[in-house]
């Protein structure tokens, strides 16, 4: 009985120590989006943006890049996601200068440069619209695992987060709040300073 009691106390002590360690680790920031592990170099995107400028994803190292696949005639998920990203950047204040938001078209027929400018301009004129031909875009869709249906609809409802070193780090479900997305971005910013 004495040995069982003593053994119980030892196990209780160990369990309490583990709880204490776990609780202190819980105070560390954790991602709201889904972490990609191990992180890999983000598939390259080389297109002409809606403003006629060359866009090369790998040239944006030093910034966090958020990529969304959508189309300008979308009436629900695409505008809601862009509005959420607008609020996210507004909540970041000066740190928003370290973020690039890019929407890759999933409707090469209707998403002209002007249509993308008009659509994204409703949310933030700095958001980058990436139209292209079906041939150009289909390679990018495939590299990111995006399935596109006729008319631009997609079964990808994620925002892809690429860290400052060009690594694909997170997929964020479009159901996340702007606060959740901002929280994940702040973690990525902090990692870069370590």
ABEGO torsion letter per residue (X at the ends): XAAAAAAAAAAAAAAAAAAAAAAAAAABBBBABBBBOBBBBBBBBBBBBAAGBBBBAAAABGBBBBBBBBBAABABAAAAAAAAAAAAAAAAEAAAAABBBBBBBABAAABBAAAAAAAAAAABAABBBBBEBAAAAAAAAAAAGBBBBBGGBBABABBBBBBAAGBBABBBBAABBAAAAAAAAAAAAAAAAX
